[in-house]
């Protein structure tokens, strides 16, 4: 046996949990580890095969790199007295039946402009919330006709929620619309508390949890709350391998924030939310943990545990790099 083969085997033996190790764990811990093993080795790979989750198969939609030149005009119209002016502008800029091409270039930047207007004392926080509600209503009005009526049961089961206590629901609404347009059947809820969210994930099996923060404000003060929300949702989840996606203005402007909340992936636009979810599941099926821990020690520990469980069930003797 070559030195490289011996090294590979020894590493695999270290990572593969034996019967003695499993027996030493408390019964609840053994059950959780077994469920997590089954998820990573059977259920997630099956989802991957169903959706052909090859790197080229998940090619994301094209996303404009620059905001539309009239996004500030739209933001100002959303808080103006004339309620119909914003609708007229969107209809003018809509170049096709679908609204999705305007998500990343117009709607999301306009939401951030509303936040900027508040920062500069040009409007109140109530105005921002009202403007986002108006934009959400317009998108629903113009986009309902393009939602696919036939959903496919083979798509992952996704729960979309705003962060508990968040009043701005635009991000969650856009994520819902993108998934519905792709033929998915996302579950959309508005849990008022972390406990309400925990009850949702404990009562129903979800493959992925999509949590959105404000599309207008960065809300740095709520990041610690989000860390706790994600941690407790994972703990309560009926699915021990629950994938967590986060979005909001803070993840667009502060990339370091994505590393602090304990999610698997952060998105910068709703336009590619379907591909982002498939990317998370594909990475889990391949044994790559995308979890972004609240600190590095926890992250290394989580990666080690997941790799250990996956290697132990599959029996592969592949070295871990």
MARMI-365848 format. One record per residue (C-alpha): residue in one letter; x, y, z. Coordinates in pm, 1 decimal, m for minus. Layout:
REM MARMI-365848
[node a, [X, Y, Z]]
...
This chain:
REM MARMI-365848
[node x, [0.0, 0.0, 0.0]]
[node x, [137.3, 341.3, m94.3]]
[node x, [198.3, 617.7, 158.1]]
[node x, [m79.2, 827.6, 6.9]]
[node x, [m330.2, 539.8, 26.7]]
[node x, [m230.9, 475.7, 388.3]]
[node x, [m275.8, 845.0, 472.9]]
[node x, [m615.0, 848.7, 302.9]]
[node x, [m727.7, 540.2, 489.2]]
[node x, [m606.8, 666.8, 824.4]]
[node x, [m783.3, 999.4, 780.0]]
[node x, [m1102.5, 823.9, 678.7]]
[node x, [m1081.1, 590.2, 977.0]]
[node x, [m1045.6, 891.2, 1205.9]]
[node x, [m1346.4, 1063.2, 1056.8]]
[node x, [m1571.8, 756.7, 1046.0]]
[node x, [m1758.9, 722.7, 1377.8]]
[node x, [m1745.6, 367.8, 1510.7]]
[node x, [m2004.8, 177.1, 1705.6]]
[node x, [m1824.4, 247.5, 2031.8]]
[node x, [m1828.7, 622.7, 1963.8]]
[node x, [m2199.4, 620.5, 1879.3]]
[node x, [m2282.5, 407.0, 2182.6]]
[node x, [m2105.5, 655.3, 2409.4]]
[node x, [m2334.1, 937.8, 2299.3]]
[node x, [m2661.7, 1017.4, 2481.1]]
[node x, [m2972.0, 862.2, 2314.0]]
[node x, [m3102.9, 1199.2, 2189.2]]
[node x, [m2763.4, 1286.7, 2040.9]]
[node x, [m2739.7, 946.4, 1870.5]]
[node x, [m3084.5, 993.9, 1717.1]]
[node x, [m2996.4, 1343.0, 1590.0]]
[node x, [m2667.6, 1219.0, 1440.3]]
[node x, [m2841.8, 927.9, 1268.6]]
[node x, [m3108.0, 1158.0, 1121.8]]
[node x, [m2843.0, 1402.0, 1003.6]]
[node x, [m2648.6, 1115.8, 844.9]]
[node x, [m2954.4, 992.8, 656.8]]
[node x, [m3030.3, 1343.9, 535.5]]
[node x, [m2678.3, 1410.9, 404.1]]
[node x, [m2631.1, 1069.8, 244.7]]
[node x, [m2975.7, 989.3, 99.8]]
[node x, [m3238.5, 1264.3, 100.9]]
[node x, [m3019.4, 1555.1, m7.9]]
[node x, [m2844.6, 1356.5, m286.2]]
[node x, [m3187.5, 1247.3, m410.1]]
[node x, [m3295.9, 1610.5, m433.1]]
[node x, [m2973.5, 1683.8, m615.5]]
[node x, [m3042.3, 1413.4, m873.6]]
[node x, [m3401.9, 1525.0, m920.3]]
[node x, [m3291.7, 1878.5, m995.4]]
[node x, [m2979.7, 1786.0, m1192.8]]
[node x, [m2768.4, 1993.5, m956.6]]
[node x, [m2454.5, 1998.6, m1165.1]]
[node x, [m2253.8, 2324.5, m1160.2]]
[node x, [m2358.0, 2412.2, m1513.6]]
[node x, [m2718.9, 2315.6, m1451.8]]
[node x, [m2761.2, 2587.9, m1189.3]]
[node x, [m2649.2, 2872.6, m1408.7]]
[node x, [m2793.6, 3184.4, m1243.9]]
[node x, [m3003.8, 3439.9, m1421.6]]
[node x, [m2823.0, 3742.3, m1557.1]]
[node x, [m2824.7, 4023.9, m1303.0]]
[node x, [m2773.1, 4385.9, m1396.4]]
[node x, [m2461.3, 4525.7, m1230.0]]
[node x, [m2594.9, 4882.3, m1204.5]]
[node x, [m2913.3, 5022.6, m1058.2]]
[node x, [m3166.0, 5164.7, m1301.0]]
[node x, [m3116.1, 5541.9, m1345.8]]
[node x, [m3476.0, 5604.4, m1240.2]]
[node x, [m3473.8, 5402.5, m917.3]]
[node x, [m3446.9, 5720.4, m707.7]]
[node x, [m3744.4, 5865.2, m893.3]]
[node x, [m3941.7, 5551.2, m814.0]]
[node x, [m3847.1, 5572.4, m445.5]]
[node x, [m3965.5, 5932.3, m424.9]]
[node x, [m4291.8, 5846.2, m599.8]]
[node x, [m4355.0, 5559.8, m357.5]]
[node x, [m4382.9, 5808.7, m70.1]]
[node x, [m4555.5, 6082.7, m273.1]]
[node x, [m4919.4, 6184.0, m237.2]]
[node x, [m5019.7, 6051.6, m579.5]]
[node x, [m5050.0, 5676.8, m524.9]]
[node x, [m5076.3, 5599.6, m896.1]]
[node x, [m4755.9, 5772.3, m1007.2]]
[node x, [m4526.1, 5487.6, m895.4]]
[node x, [m4746.4, 5231.9, m1068.7]]
[node x, [m4737.8, 5433.8, m1391.3]]
[node x, [m4357.7, 5456.8, m1380.6]]
[node x, [m4315.1, 5082.2, m1331.7]]
[node x, [m4554.6, 5010.1, m1617.2]]
[node x, [m4356.4, 5250.3, m1834.3]]
[node x, [m4026.7, 5074.2, m1754.1]]
[node x, [m4167.7, 4724.0, m1782.7]]
[node x, [m4034.4, 4598.1, m2116.7]]
[node x, [m4189.1, 4251.9, m2101.4]]
[node x, [m4477.2, 4073.9, m1933.7]]
[node x, [m4251.3, 3950.5, m1655.3]]
[node x, [m4144.5, 4182.6, m1374.0]]
[node x, [m3841.9, 3979.8, m1264.7]]
[node x, [m3593.8, 4169.6, m1487.5]]
[node x, [m3668.2, 4476.6, m1272.3]]
[node x, [m3605.3, 4308.7, m935.5]]
[node x, [m3229.2, 4362.7, m913.1]]
[node x, [m3207.2, 4679.6, m1123.2]]
[node x, [m3510.5, 4877.2, m1000.3]]
[node x, [m3711.2, 4741.1, m707.8]]
[node x, [m3432.0, 4641.2, m469.2]]
[node x, [m3223.0, 4956.5, m536.2]]
[node x, [m3536.9, 5170.1, m490.3]]
[node x, [m3587.4, 5009.6, m149.2]]
[node x, [m3230.9, 5103.1, m53.7]]
[node x, [m3290.6, 5459.4, m177.1]]
[node x, [m3587.2, 5478.8, 60.5]]
[node x, [m3348.4, 5390.7, 340.8]]
[node x, [m3108.7, 5658.9, 221.4]]
[node x, [m3387.6, 5917.2, 219.8]]
[node x, [m3462.1, 5834.4, 583.1]]
[node x, [m3089.6, 5851.0, 670.0]]
[node x, [m3072.4, 6199.5, 517.6]]
[node x, [m3385.6, 6308.3, 709.7]]
[node x, [m3582.6, 6348.9, 387.5]]
[node x, [m3858.2, 6116.6, 508.0]]
[node x, [m3972.5, 5934.7, 820.0]]
[node x, [m3939.9, 5566.4, 903.1]]
[node x, [m4315.7, 5544.1, 858.6]]
[node x, [m4272.8, 5679.0, 504.7]]
[node x, [m4015.9, 5408.6, 430.4]]
[node x, [m4246.6, 5133.9, 555.8]]
[node x, [m4538.6, 5281.5, 360.6]]
[node x, [m4327.7, 5307.3, 42.8]]
[node x, [m4215.9, 4945.1, 70.3]]
[node x, [m4575.5, 4833.6, 122.8]]
[node x, [m4684.4, 5025.0, m185.8]]
[node x, [m4403.6, 4873.3, m392.0]]
[node x, [m4493.4, 4526.5, m268.3]]
[node x, [m4857.8, 4582.8, m362.2]]
[node x, [m4766.9, 4704.5, m712.4]]
[node x, [m4541.2, 4405.0, m771.7]]
[node x, [m4817.5, 4171.6, m658.6]]
[node x, [m5072.0, 4348.8, m879.8]]
[node x, [m4856.6, 4335.6, m1192.5]]
[node x, [m4690.0, 4002.8, m1129.4]]
[node x, [m4977.9, 3776.4, m1026.3]]
[node x, [m5061.5, 3685.9, m1384.8]]
[node x, [m4715.4, 3537.8, m1438.5]]
[node x, [m4718.9, 3295.4, m1145.2]]
[node x, [m4716.0, 2934.8, m1258.8]]
[node x, [m5038.4, 2764.7, m1152.2]]
[node x, [m4890.7, 2413.9, m1161.7]]
[node x, [m4624.2, 2358.2, m902.0]]
[node x, [m4389.5, 2062.3, m914.3]]
[node x, [m4378.7, 1839.3, m607.4]]
[node x, [m4012.7, 1751.4, m674.1]]
[node x, [m3893.9, 2099.3, m579.6]]
[node x, [m3742.0, 2148.3, m234.2]]
[node x, [m3982.2, 2246.1, 42.2]]
[node x, [m3896.2, 2603.2, 140.6]]
[node x, [m4020.8, 2820.8, 426.1]]
[node x, [m3993.5, 3194.5, 354.2]]
[node x, [m4016.9, 3434.7, 648.6]]
[node x, [m3907.9, 3786.2, 738.9]]
[node x, [m3689.1, 3801.6, 1046.6]]
[node x, [m3928.8, 3779.0, 1344.1]]
[node x, [m4032.4, 4131.3, 1434.8]]
[node x, [m3928.7, 4277.4, 1097.0]]
[node x, [m4187.9, 4515.4, 949.4]]
[node x, [m4034.7, 4525.1, 601.0]]
[node x, [m4147.2, 4221.5, 401.7]]
[node x, [m4039.0, 4318.3, 51.1]]
[node x, [m3747.8, 4072.5, 40.0]]
[node x, [m3967.3, 3782.4, 147.4]]
[node x, [m4231.8, 3881.1, m108.9]]
[node x, [m3978.8, 3896.9, m394.3]]
[node x, [m3829.3, 3560.5, m295.8]]
[node x, [m4177.3, 3409.2, m294.3]]
[node x, [m4257.7, 3548.7, m637.9]]
[node x, [m3932.1, 3423.0, m791.9]]
[node x, [m3989.4, 3072.3, m658.5]]
[node x, [m4352.6, 3067.5, m767.0]]
[node x, [m4256.5, 3186.7, m1114.5]]
[node x, [m4013.4, 2893.7, m1127.0]]
[node x, [m4292.8, 2650.5, m1042.2]]
[node x, [m4207.2, 2604.2, m675.4]]
[node x, [m4460.0, 2602.1, m388.2]]
[node x, [m4289.9, 2795.9, m107.4]]
[node x, [m4453.9, 2823.0, 232.0]]
[node x, [m4474.7, 3188.0, 338.7]]
[node x, [m4528.9, 3288.0, 700.2]]
[node x, [m4482.1, 3593.2, 920.1]]
[node x, [m4375.7, 3466.6, 1263.7]]
[node x, [m4391.9, 3741.9, 1523.9]]
[node x, [m4138.3, 3575.0, 1754.2]]
[node x, [m3851.8, 3327.9, 1742.2]]
[node x, [m4070.1, 3078.2, 1924.3]]
[node x, [m4333.5, 3105.5, 1652.0]]
[node x, [m4066.5, 3030.5, 1391.2]]
[node x, [m3940.0, 2735.1, 1594.9]]
[node x, [m4293.9, 2596.9, 1609.3]]
[node x, [m4316.8, 2620.1, 1229.2]]
[node x, [m3994.3, 2430.2, 1158.1]]
[node x, [m4066.6, 2178.2, 1433.4]]
[node x, [m4416.0, 2102.6, 1303.6]]
[node x, [m4340.1, 2068.6, 930.5]]
[node x, [m4047.2, 1929.7, 733.5]]
[node x, [m3862.7, 2198.0, 537.5]]
[node x, [m3557.0, 2147.6, 319.7]]
[node x, [m3461.7, 2515.9, 342.5]]
[node x, [m3542.1, 2821.5, 553.6]]
[node x, [m3526.0, 3161.9, 383.3]]
[node x, [m3504.5, 3454.3, 629.2]]
[node x, [m3507.9, 3812.6, 505.3]]
[node x, [m3409.5, 4130.5, 685.8]]
[node x, [m3504.4, 4481.9, 576.6]]
[node x, [m3443.8, 4570.2, 211.2]]
[node x, [m3420.2, 4939.9, 305.5]]
[node x, [m3218.8, 4947.3, 630.6]]
[node x, [m2903.4, 4760.1, 727.4]]
[node x, [m3032.6, 4696.0, 1081.7]]
[node x, [m2689.0, 4614.2, 1228.7]]
[node x, [m2845.4, 4621.0, 1574.7]]
[node x, [m3058.6, 4319.7, 1483.3]]
[node x, [m2773.0, 4096.8, 1369.2]]
[node x, [m2729.7, 3938.1, 1716.6]]
[node x, [m3102.4, 3862.1, 1714.3]]
[node x, [m3068.7, 3695.5, 1374.7]]
[node x, [m2781.5, 3479.2, 1500.9]]
[node x, [m3002.1, 3354.7, 1784.7]]
[node x, [m3299.4, 3310.5, 1550.1]]
[node x, [m3102.2, 3085.0, 1315.1]]
[node x, [m2939.8, 2886.8, 1594.7]]
[node x, [m3269.0, 2812.2, 1766.6]]
[node x, [m3446.8, 2736.9, 1436.4]]
[node x, [m3183.8, 2476.0, 1353.0]]
[node x, [m3215.8, 2328.3, 1700.9]]
[node x, [m3594.9, 2304.3, 1675.3]]
[node x, [m3613.3, 2194.9, 1311.3]]
[node x, [m3772.9, 1865.9, 1220.6]]
[node x, [m3504.3, 1847.2, 952.2]]
[node x, [m3163.7, 1807.1, 1121.7]]
[node x, [m2988.3, 1922.0, 802.1]]
[node x, [m3199.1, 2235.4, 750.2]]
[node x, [m3038.7, 2473.2, 499.5]]
[node x, [m3065.1, 2843.6, 590.2]]
[node x, [m3056.6, 3131.7, 343.1]]
[node x, [m3053.9, 3498.9, 446.2]]
[node x, [m3108.6, 3821.7, 254.9]]
[node x, [m3149.7, 4194.7, 308.4]]
[node x, [m2967.7, 4521.4, 255.8]]
[node x, [m2700.0, 4440.8, 512.0]]
[node x, [m2587.1, 4140.5, 307.5]]
[node x, [m2569.6, 4351.0, m8.3]]
[node x, [m2347.0, 4618.5, 143.4]]
[node x, [m2154.9, 4438.9, 417.6]]
[node x, [m2020.2, 4106.5, 300.7]]
[node x, [m1861.4, 4042.2, 640.0]]
[node x, [m2208.8, 4031.5, 795.8]]
[node x, [m2281.9, 3709.4, 609.7]]
[node x, [m2002.6, 3539.1, 803.5]]
[node x, [m2148.6, 3627.9, 1138.9]]
[node x, [m2506.2, 3505.2, 1137.8]]
[node x, [m2468.8, 3127.0, 1108.0]]
[node x, [m2651.7, 3086.2, 775.0]]
[node x, [m2546.6, 2859.6, 488.7]]
[node x, [m2565.5, 3132.5, 225.4]]
[node x, [m2651.1, 3502.0, 190.9]]
[node x, [m2806.7, 3645.8, m123.4]]
[node x, [m2765.6, 3994.9, m266.7]]
[node x, [m3079.4, 3978.4, m481.8]]
[node x, [m3404.7, 3783.9, m490.1]]
[node x, [m3356.3, 3728.1, m862.1]]
[node x, [m3146.9, 3414.2, m805.1]]
[node x, [m3305.7, 3278.1, m488.3]]
[node x, [m3404.7, 2949.9, m655.8]]
[node x, [m3048.6, 2888.9, m774.3]]
[node x, [m2912.8, 2986.9, m432.3]]
[node x, [m3128.5, 2725.6, m259.8]]
[node x, [m3028.1, 2458.1, m508.7]]
[node x, [m2665.3, 2559.9, m460.5]]
[node x, [m2694.6, 2505.7, m84.7]]
[node x, [m2848.0, 2161.6, m131.1]]
[node x, [m2596.5, 2067.8, m399.1]]
[node x, [m2312.1, 2161.8, m167.1]]
[node x, [m2462.3, 1953.2, 112.8]]
[node x, [m2501.7, 1656.9, m124.5]]
[node x, [m2136.7, 1690.9, m228.5]]
[node x, [m2025.7, 1700.3, 133.9]]
[node x, [m1926.1, 2068.0, 120.7]]
[node x, [m2056.0, 2261.7, 418.2]]
[node x, [m2141.5, 2621.7, 326.0]]
[node x, [m2235.2, 2710.7, 683.6]]
[node x, [m2114.9, 3057.2, 778.6]]
[node x, [m2054.0, 3033.7, 1153.7]]
[node x, [m2078.1, 3304.1, 1415.3]]
[node x, [m1715.7, 3232.8, 1496.3]]
[node x, [m1440.2, 3029.4, 1336.9]]
[node x, [m1407.9, 2769.4, 1609.7]]
[node x, [m1776.1, 2679.4, 1584.9]]
[node x, [m1743.2, 2669.5, 1207.2]]
[node x, [m1451.2, 2425.6, 1208.8]]
[node x, [m1633.1, 2208.0, 1462.5]]
[node x, [m1949.9, 2203.1, 1249.7]]
[node x, [m1755.6, 2117.6, 934.3]]
[node x, [m1575.5, 1835.4, 1116.6]]
[node x, [m1898.9, 1690.9, 1256.5]]
[node x, [m2083.0, 1698.3, 923.5]]
[node x, [m1788.5, 1551.5, 734.0]]
[node x, [m1754.6, 1286.1, 1002.5]]
[node x, [m2117.9, 1182.4, 979.3]]
[node x, [m2121.9, 1182.2, 599.5]]
[node x, [m1802.0, 979.4, 573.0]]
[node x, [m1919.7, 729.2, 829.5]]
[node x, [m2245.5, 647.1, 651.4]]
[node x, [m2121.9, 642.2, 294.7]]
[node x, [m1814.2, 435.4, 367.9]]
[node x, [m1603.6, 636.1, 128.1]]
[node x, [m1234.0, 648.7, 209.0]]
[node x, [m1177.9, 986.3, 51.5]]
[node x, [m933.4, 1217.4, 221.5]]
[node x, [m1068.2, 1541.4, 364.3]]
[node x, [m882.7, 1850.1, 248.8]]
